[in-house]
Amino acid sequence: MLICIPDVLSKAQVETFRARLDAAPWVDGRVTAGAQSAAAKRNTQAPEDAAVARELGDAVLDALAGNATFLSAALPLKIFPPLFNRYETGDGFGVHIDNAIRPVKGTPVRVRTDLSATLFLNAPETYDGGDLVIETAFGAQEVKLEAGAMVLYPSSSLHRVSTVTRGTRLASFFWLQSMVRDDGERALLYDLDHSIQALTITRGPGDGEVIRLTGVYHNLIRRWADT
C-alpha cells in the first residue's frame, strides 16, 4: 500500500525546517546505507546525532501524532527518529531495498522496518529529477510531492531516487514498525477505517451498523496486532 499524505507540515513549518537545515552540518549519506545500497547512493545528510536533526525530527513526530491519515495507514508501534537528506545536482540513489532492522543509535532499541516514509521539504518546481520511484505490483510509481507532504510505502519495496539535474531536493526520511506487520492486512484495516468514518458522518456514531463495523475493525486489530 502506497499512501500520499498532504500537509503533514504547514508552509511556515517547511520554511523553518529549510532555514534550520541550511545551517546544519552535512555528511556523506552513505553513513546510513547498507553494504549493498552504499554503492548506489550519492547524497548528503544531517548527522543523526546533530542537535538540529533531533529537534526537527521531534517536530516531525509531533506533527504525525495528530495526523489521522498517518495513524490509520501506519498503525505505528515504533518510529525510527526522522533523518534529513539532501540531493544536489548529480546526486541520486540507485535501486535498493531498505534494511530489515534499524538500530536506534545510542539505545538498545531496534526497529523492524515495515514502512518507509519520505517527507518532502522543497516545492517540486524548484528542482528537476529527484523523483522517488517505487516498484509496486502495478509497476513503477513516481512520487514527487509538494513541500510538507509525505509518502508512506512498504519497506520491502524496491525503490530509487532519480538523479537530480537541477536545484536541490531536501527531505526527511525514516522507517517505522507497525503493530500490523503484513501490508495486505494493514491495507484492509485502512479501507475499513475509512468506510467507518464515512458512515459515521452520514449515519452518526450511534448507528447500529457503524457500531458493528467498528467492532469488526477492533477485533481484526486484536487478531493481527503485535504490541
RADATA-V853627 format. One record per pair of residues at least 12 apart in sequence whose C-alpha atoms are under 10 Angstrom apart, sorted by sequence separation. I is the first residue (numbers start at 1). GAP is how many residues later the second one is. D is the distance in Angstrom with one decimal. If there is no record, write none. Layout:
i={I:I}
gap={GAP:GAP}
d={D:D}
This chain:
i={29:30:100:101:130:131:132:198:28:29:30:31:32:99:100:101:130:131:132:196:197:28:29:30:31:99:100:118:130:131:196:199:200:28:29:30:32:98:129:195:196:27:28:29:31:32:98:196:26:27:28:29:31:98:136:142:196:197:26:27:28:29:61:98:136:140:141:142:143:195:196:25:26:27:28:61:125:132:134:140:142:195:25:26:27:61:124:125:134:137:142:155:193:24:25:26:60:61:123:124:125:135:136:150:154:155:192:193:196:24:25:60:80:122:123:124:135:136:150:151:152:153:154:155:192:24:57:58:59:60:80:81:122:123:124:134:135:136:147:148:150:152:21:26:57:58:80:81:120:121:122:123:134:135:147:148:152:192:193:21:25:56:57:79:80:118:120:121:122:123:133:134:135:192:193:24:56:57:118:119:120:121:122:123:133:134:24:25:54:55:56:57:118:119:120:121:122:132:133:134:156:189:190:24:25:53:54:56:119:120:121:132:133:154:155:189:23:24:53:54:80:119:120:121:131:132:133:154:188:189:53:54:80:119:120:130:131:132:153:21:53:78:79:80:118:119:120:130:131:132:189:20:21:52:78:79:80:118:119:129:130:131:188:189:20:48:78:79:80:85:117:118:119:129:130:131:48:49:77:78:79:84:117:118:128:129:130:17:20:21:48:77:78:82:83:84:86:116:117:118:128:129:130:185:186:17:20:47:48:79:80:82:84:116:117:128:129:130:185:46:47:79:82:84:92:93:115:116:117:127:128:129:130:45:46:47:76:89:91:92:95:115:116:117:127:128:129:130:131:186:17:45:46:76:88:89:90:91:92:93:94:95:114:115:116:127:128:129:130:185:186:16:17:44:45:46:74:87:89:90:92:95:114:115:116:126:127:128:129:130:185:44:45:74:89:113:114:115:116:126:127:128:180:17:43:44:45:73:74:87:88:113:114:115:125:126:127:179:180:182:13:17:43:44:87:112:113:126:127:180:181:182:42:43:44:124:180:181:42:43:122:123:124:179:180:181:13:42:43:122:123:179:180:13:43:44:122:123:178:179:180:42:43:121:122:178:179:42:43:120:121:122:177:178:9:41:42:43:120:121:9:32:41:42:119:120:121:8:40:41:42:119:120:10:40:41:118:119:120:9:39:40:41:118:119:8:9:29:38:39:40:41:100:117:118:119:7:8:29:37:38:40:48:49:98:99:100:117:118:28:29:37:39:48:49:98:99:116:117:118:8:26:27:28:29:37:38:97:98:116:117:8:26:27:37:60:97:98:115:116:117:7:26:36:37:96:97:98:115:116:8:36:37:96:97:98:113:114:115:116:5:8:34:36:37:95:96:97:113:114:115:5:6:21:33:34:36:95:96:97:112:113:114:115:5:21:29:34:35:94:95:96:111:112:113:114:4:5:21:33:34:94:95:96:111:112:113:114:3:4:33:93:94:95:111:112:114:115:3:32:93:94:95:110:111:114:5:92:93:94:113:114:115:92:93:94:112:114:3:32:91:92:93:2:3:91:92:93:1:90:91:92:102:90:91:92:102:87:89:90:91:101:102:87:88:89:90:100:101:102:87:88:89:90:99:101:87:88:89:90:91:92:98:74:87:88:89:90:91:73:74:87:88:89:70:73:74:87:88:89:70:87:88:70:86:87:88:86:87:85:86:87:85:86:84:85:86:84:85:83:84:85:83:84:82:83:84:82:83:81:82:83:80:81:82:80:81:82:79:80:81:79:80:78:79:80:78:79:77:78:79:76:77:78:75:76:77:78:74:75:76:77:18:74:75:76:77:17:18:74:75:76:73:74:75:14:15:74:75:14:15:71:74:13:14:14:74:9:11:73:8:9:75:7:8:9:60:74:2:4:6:73:74:1:2:3:4:5:72:73:75:4:57:72:73:74:75:56:57:73:74:57:72:73:72:73:41:42:53:71:72:40:41:70:72:73:42:69:72:73:72:69:45:69:43:44:45:46:45:2:15:14:15:2:14:1:13:14:1:11:12:10:11:9:10:2:4:6:7:8:9:10:5:6:7:8:9:4:6:7:8:9:6:7:8:5:6:7:5:6:4:5:6:4:5:75:3:4:5:3:4:77:2:3:4:21:77:78:2:3:75:77:1:2:3:76:1:2:18:1:17:18:17:17:2:1:1:3:1:2:1:1:1}
gap={12:12:12:12:12:12:12:12:13:13:13:13:13:13:13:13:13:13:13:13:13:14:14:14:14:14:14:14:14:14:14:14:14:15:15:15:15:15:15:15:15:16:16:16:16:16:16:16:17:17:17:17:17:17:17:17:17:17:18:18:18:18:18:18:18:18:18:18:18:18:18:19:19:19:19:19:19:19:19:19:19:19:20:20:20:20:20:20:20:20:20:20:20:21:21:21:21:21:21:21:21:21:21:21:21:21:21:21:21:22:22:22:22:22:22:22:22:22:22:22:22:22:22:22:22:23:23:23:23:23:23:23:23:23:23:23:23:23:23:23:23:23:24:24:24:24:24:24:24:24:24:24:24:24:24:24:24:24:24:25:25:25:25:25:25:25:25:25:25:25:25:25:25:25:25:26:26:26:26:26:26:26:26:26:26:26:27:27:27:27:27:27:27:27:27:27:27:27:27:27:27:27:27:28:28:28:28:28:28:28:28:28:28:28:28:28:29:29:29:29:29:29:29:29:29:29:29:29:29:29:30:30:30:30:30:30:30:30:30:31:31:31:31:31:31:31:31:31:31:31:31:32:32:32:32:32:32:32:32:32:32:32:32:32:33:33:33:33:33:33:33:33:33:33:33:33:34:34:34:34:34:34:34:34:34:34:34:35:35:35:35:35:35:35:35:35:35:35:35:35:35:35:35:35:35:36:36:36:36:36:36:36:36:36:36:36:36:36:36:37:37:37:37:37:37:37:37:37:37:37:37:37:37:38:38:38:38:38:38:38:38:38:38:38:38:38:38:38:38:38:39:39:39:39:39:39:39:39:39:39:39:39:39:39:39:39:39:39:39:39:39:40:40:40:40:40:40:40:40:40:40:40:40:40:40:40:40:40:40:40:40:41:41:41:41:41:41:41:41:41:41:41:41:42:42:42:42:42:42:42:42:42:42:42:42:42:42:42:42:42:43:43:43:43:43:43:43:43:43:43:43:43:44:44:44:44:44:44:45:45:45:45:45:45:45:45:46:46:46:46:46:46:46:47:47:47:47:47:47:47:47:48:48:48:48:48:48:49:49:49:49:49:49:49:50:50:50:50:50:50:51:51:51:51:51:51:51:52:52:52:52:52:52:53:53:53:53:53:53:54:54:54:54:54:54:55:55:55:55:55:55:55:55:55:55:55:56:56:56:56:56:56:56:56:56:56:56:56:56:57:57:57:57:57:57:57:57:57:57:57:58:58:58:58:58:58:58:58:58:58:58:59:59:59:59:59:59:59:59:59:59:60:60:60:60:60:60:60:60:60:61:61:61:61:61:61:61:61:61:61:62:62:62:62:62:62:62:62:62:62:62:63:63:63:63:63:63:63:63:63:63:63:63:63:64:64:64:64:64:64:64:64:64:64:64:64:65:65:65:65:65:65:65:65:65:65:65:65:66:66:66:66:66:66:66:66:66:66:67:67:67:67:67:67:67:67:68:68:68:68:68:68:68:69:69:69:69:69:70:70:70:70:70:71:71:71:71:71:72:72:72:72:72:73:73:73:73:74:74:74:74:74:74:75:75:75:75:75:75:75:76:76:76:76:76:76:77:77:77:77:77:77:77:78:78:78:78:78:78:79:79:79:79:79:80:80:80:80:80:80:81:81:81:82:82:82:82:83:83:84:84:84:85:85:86:86:86:87:87:88:88:88:89:89:90:90:90:91:91:92:92:92:93:93:93:94:94:94:95:95:95:96:96:97:97:97:98:98:99:99:99:100:100:100:101:101:101:101:102:102:102:102:103:103:103:103:103:104:104:104:104:104:105:105:105:106:106:106:106:107:107:107:107:108:108:109:109:110:110:110:111:111:111:112:112:112:112:112:113:113:113:113:113:114:114:114:114:114:114:114:114:115:115:115:115:115:115:116:116:116:116:117:117:117:118:118:119:119:119:119:119:120:120:120:120:120:121:121:121:121:122:124:125:125:126:126:126:126:127:132:132:133:133:134:134:135:135:135:136:136:136:137:137:138:138:139:139:139:139:139:139:139:140:140:140:140:140:141:141:141:141:141:142:142:142:143:143:143:144:144:145:145:145:146:146:146:147:147:147:148:148:148:149:149:149:149:149:149:150:150:150:150:151:151:151:151:152:152:152:153:153:153:154:155:181:182:183:184:185:185:186:187:189}
d={7.2:7.5:5.9:5.8:9.8:5.6:6.5:9.6:9.3:6.8:7.7:9.2:9.2:8.7:5.3:9.2:9.1:5.3:9.5:9.1:8.7:7.9:5.2:7.9:8.6:7.2:7.8:8.7:7.6:8.9:6.2:9.7:10.0:6.5:4.3:8.7:9.6:7.7:9.0:9.2:8.8:8.7:4.7:5.1:8.7:9.2:9.7:9.7:9.6:5.3:6.4:8.3:9.7:9.6:9.6:9.7:6.7:9.5:5.9:5.5:8.8:8.9:8.5:8.2:9.4:9.4:9.3:9.6:9.5:9.0:6.7:9.7:5.2:6.3:9.1:9.9:9.8:9.4:8.3:8.6:9.3:9.9:8.2:4.7:6.5:8.2:6.4:10.0:9.4:9.7:9.4:7.7:8.9:9.4:5.9:6.6:9.2:7.8:9.0:6.4:8.9:9.8:7.0:9.4:9.5:8.9:8.1:8.0:8.9:6.6:7.2:7.3:7.6:9.8:7.5:6.0:6.1:8.2:9.0:9.7:9.8:9.7:9.8:9.9:8.7:8.9:9.7:7.6:9.4:9.9:8.4:7.6:8.7:5.2:7.4:6.6:5.5:9.2:9.3:9.2:9.3:9.2:9.9:9.6:6.2:7.7:6.7:9.5:7.9:9.0:7.1:4.8:6.2:5.9:8.8:9.9:9.9:9.0:7.1:8.0:7.8:9.9:4.8:9.6:9.8:9.8:6.4:7.8:4.9:8.6:8.6:4.4:8.9:6.9:9.8:8.2:8.1:6.7:9.9:8.5:6.7:4.5:8.0:9.8:5.4:6.7:9.0:9.0:7.6:9.8:8.8:8.4:9.6:9.3:5.0:5.7:9.8:7.1:5.3:8.9:9.6:9.8:9.5:6.7:9.6:9.0:7.9:9.0:7.8:5.7:7.9:5.9:6.1:9.5:9.9:6.7:9.1:8.2:7.8:8.3:9.2:6.5:5.8:9.3:8.1:4.6:7.3:7.0:9.4:9.2:6.5:10.0:8.5:5.8:6.1:9.2:5.5:6.7:9.3:7.4:7.0:9.2:9.8:6.5:8.5:4.1:8.5:5.6:5.3:9.9:7.8:7.1:8.3:9.9:8.8:7.1:9.3:5.5:6.6:8.3:4.8:8.0:9.7:7.9:9.3:8.2:6.4:9.3:8.7:10.0:6.8:5.5:8.9:5.7:5.6:8.3:8.3:9.6:9.2:8.3:9.0:9.5:5.6:6.9:9.5:5.5:4.8:9.4:10.0:9.0:6.2:9.9:9.3:9.1:9.7:9.2:9.9:8.3:4.6:9.0:8.5:4.3:8.0:8.9:9.2:9.9:8.5:7.9:8.2:9.5:9.9:9.5:10.0:5.8:6.6:5.8:5.7:9.1:9.2:7.1:8.3:10.0:9.5:9.7:8.8:9.0:6.6:5.5:8.8:7.2:5.4:7.3:9.6:7.6:5.6:9.4:9.6:8.9:9.6:6.9:8.8:5.6:6.0:8.7:7.5:5.0:9.0:8.5:9.2:9.2:7.0:5.6:6.4:9.3:9.0:8.8:9.6:8.3:9.3:9.2:9.8:9.1:8.7:4.5:5.1:5.1:6.7:9.5:6.4:7.8:9.8:9.5:10.0:8.7:4.0:8.4:9.0:9.9:9.0:9.8:9.8:9.5:6.0:4.7:8.8:8.0:4.4:8.4:8.7:9.5:9.8:5.7:5.9:7.5:9.3:8.4:5.4:7.9:9.2:6.2:5.8:8.7:7.6:9.5:7.0:5.3:8.8:10.0:9.9:9.9:9.0:6.0:7.3:9.3:9.3:7.4:6.6:8.5:9.8:8.5:9.9:10.0:5.9:6.7:7.4:9.6:8.3:8.3:9.9:9.5:8.1:9.6:9.5:5.0:8.6:9.9:5.9:7.6:7.6:7.2:9.8:10.0:8.4:8.0:4.8:7.8:9.1:9.1:9.7:7.8:8.7:4.9:6.4:9.8:9.0:8.9:6.2:9.4:8.4:5.0:8.9:8.2:5.5:7.6:5.8:8.2:6.0:5.0:6.6:8.0:5.3:7.4:10.0:9.0:9.2:8.0:5.3:7.7:6.6:5.0:7.7:9.7:6.3:5.9:8.9:4.6:7.4:8.1:7.9:4.4:8.7:5.5:6.6:9.6:5.5:6.4:6.6:5.0:8.7:6.8:9.0:4.8:9.2:5.8:6.2:6.4:9.0:9.5:8.9:8.5:7.4:9.2:7.8:8.1:4.5:8.8:9.7:6.9:7.2:8.2:9.4:7.9:9.7:8.1:9.6:8.2:8.0:5.5:6.9:9.6:8.5:7.6:10.0:8.2:9.2:5.9:8.8:7.5:5.4:9.0:9.3:9.4:9.4:9.9:9.5:7.9:9.3:7.1:7.0:6.0:6.1:7.2:8.5:9.9:5.7:8.9:6.4:8.1:8.6:4.5:8.2:9.4:8.5:7.8:7.6:9.8:6.3:8.1:5.7:6.6:9.8:9.1:8.3:8.5:5.0:8.8:9.2:7.3:5.4:9.3:9.0:9.1:9.5:10.0:9.3:9.9:5.5:6.5:5.6:6.1:6.7:9.9:9.4:8.5:9.9:9.3:9.9:6.3:5.7:8.6:8.3:5.4:5.2:7.4:7.0:9.6:10.0:7.9:9.8:9.8:5.3:6.4:7.9:7.0:5.4:6.2:9.3:7.2:9.6:8.4:6.7:7.8:4.6:9.7:6.7:5.2:8.3:9.4:8.9:9.3:8.3:8.8:5.0:7.8:5.9:8.4:8.8:9.3:8.7:9.8:5.4:6.5:9.3:9.5:9.6:6.4:9.9:7.9:4.8:7.4:9.3:8.1:8.8:5.4:6.6:8.7:9.1:8.0:7.6:9.4:8.8:5.4:7.2:9.3:9.6:8.3:4.2:9.9:8.7:9.6:5.4:6.3:10.0:5.9:5.7:9.5:8.2:9.2:7.5:5.5:8.2:9.6:9.3:9.9:8.8:4.9:6.0:9.9:9.9:9.9:8.3:6.2:5.0:8.3:9.8:9.4:6.7:8.0:5.4:9.8:9.3:10.0:9.0:8.1:9.8:7.5:6.2:9.9:9.4:8.4:9.3:10.0:6.3:6.7:9.4:9.8:9.9:8.6:4.6:8.9:9.7:5.7:6.5:8.3:6.9:5.0:8.7:5.7:6.5:8.2:4.6:8.8:6.0:6.6:7.4:5.6:8.9:5.7:6.3:8.4:4.3:7.4:5.4:6.1:6.3:5.4:8.6:5.7:6.1:9.0:4.8:9.6:9.4:6.7:7.8:5.9:8.1:9.8:7.6:5.4:9.1:6.2:5.8:8.8:4.3:8.3:5.6:6.3:7.4:5.0:8.6:6.6:5.6:6.9:9.5:6.1:5.0:8.4:8.2:8.6:4.4:5.2:7.1:8.4:5.4:5.9:8.7:7.7:8.3:6.0:5.8:8.4:9.4:8.2:6.9:9.0:8.4:8.4:9.6:6.1:9.2:9.9:9.9:9.6:8.1:9.9:9.5:8.9:9.5:9.9:8.1:9.5:7.9:9.9:9.7:9.0:8.6:7.4:9.6:9.7:9.7:6.9:9.3:9.6:9.9:9.6:9.7:9.1:8.8:7.3:9.4:9.8:8.1:9.6:9.7:10.0:9.1:9.2:9.5:8.0:8.6:9.5:7.9:5.5:5.8:8.9:9.3:9.8:9.5:9.4:9.2:9.2:9.1:10.0:9.9:9.2:9.0:8.8:7.2:9.9:8.5:10.0:9.3:9.2:9.8:9.8:9.4:9.9:9.4:9.0:9.4:6.9:9.6:8.6:6.1:8.6:8.1:9.9:9.8:7.6:9.7:8.7:6.9:8.1:6.3:9.2:8.8:8.3:8.5:9.2:4.5:9.1:9.3:7.8:8.1:5.5:7.0:8.2:8.9:5.3:5.5:9.0:6.9:5.1:6.7:9.0:4.3:8.0:5.7:6.4:7.3:5.1:8.7:5.8:6.1:9.6:8.3:4.4:7.8:5.7:6.4:9.6:7.1:5.2:8.8:9.0:8.5:9.7:5.8:6.5:9.2:7.0:8.1:4.6:9.8:9.9:6.0:7.3:8.1:6.7:9.9:9.4:9.8:9.9:9.9:6.6:7.6:10.0:8.2:9.3:6.2:9.8:9.6}
